[in-house]
Amino acid sequence: MVTLHTRRMRLEPFAERHLDGLYAMNQKPEVMRYISGAPESREQTAAAIARVQRAWAALGTSWWSFIDTQSGRIAGAGCIQHSRKEADLPSDLEALRSNPLEIGWRLHPDYWRRGLATEAALCMASFAFDTLAAPELIAVRHPENAASAGVMDRLRMRYRGIERWYGTDLATHVITREEWPPA
């Protein structure tokens, strides 16, 4: 598991010690509006941490908690993970290796409009291209999620259209290794 650093944050792989901060973010309807449509319970957040730890062990990448280095609070979360078309995670995670890598993020509302999603995404994308040698990265979003579309634009990702990911139709963006880093 890899810890990353940006100017204002430390990106730590999900761990049990992050439960309170991740739950504080994921139980907010405005955070989950375009993700699941409903706030998460504490049990759902704990289960997500366990799934992420399993993915890190099996695949060498997954979700990070974004730690605000000034306050020590969890400012958000983000990932480089193997995408999937189906809603449910397969029991054999190795089956995901043939799928494209996805970059994703979410922030606690206290940290919105500060450029932190872009800052973290630049760091995570560099990890994907430089360390994992990804040929491309995709990003998916609810078609109405303008804030994530803005981050994708700042990363110079190209809109590819509506595609089926995670069992739903999502706006899909892509950037290749040759196009990285953005100008």
Rosetta blueprint (number, residue, H / E / L):
1 M L
2 V L
3 T L
4 L E
5 H E
6 T L
7 R L
8 R L
9 M E
10 R E
11 L E
12 E E
13 P E
14 F L
15 A L
16 E H
17 R H
18 H H
19 L H
20 D H
21 G H
22 L H
23 Y H
24 A H
25 M H
26 N H
27 Q L
28 K L
29 P H
30 E H
31 V H
32 M H
33 R L
34 Y L
35 I L
36 S L
37 G L
38 A L
39 P L
40 E L
41 S L
42 R H
43 E H
44 Q H
45 T H
46 A H
47 A H
48 A H
49 I H
50 A H
51 R H
52 V H
53 Q H
54 R H
55 A H
56 W H
57 A H
58 A H
59 L H
60 G L
61 T L
62 S L
63 W E
64 W E
65 S E
66 F E
67 I E
68 D E
69 T L
70 Q L
71 S L
72 G L
73 R L
74 I E
75 A E
76 G E
77 A E
78 G E
79 C E
80 I E
81 Q E
82 H E
83 S L
84 R L
85 K L
86 E L
87 A L
88 D L
89 L L
90 P L
91 S L
92 D L
93 L H
94 E H
95 A H
96 L H
97 R H
98 S H
99 N L
100 P L
101 L E
102 E E
103 I E
104 G E
105 W E
106 R E
107 L E
108 H L
109 P H
110 D H
111 Y H
112 W L
113 R L
114 R L
115 G L
116 L H
117 A H
118 T H
119 E H
120 A H
121 A H
122 L H
123 C H
124 M H
125 A H
126 S H
127 F H
128 A H
129 F H
130 D H
131 T H
132 L L
133 A L
134 A L
135 P L
136 E E
137 L E
138 I E
139 A E
140 V E
141 R E
142 H L
143 P L
144 E L
145 N L
146 A H
147 A H
148 S H
149 A H
150 G H
151 V H
152 M H
153 D H
154 R H
155 L L
156 R L
157 M L
158 R E
159 Y E
160 R E
161 G E
162 I E
163 E E
164 R E
165 W E
166 Y L
167 G L
168 T E
169 D E
170 L E
171 A E
172 T E
173 H E
174 V E
175 I E
176 T E
177 R H
178 E H
179 E H
180 W L
181 P L
182 P L
183 A L
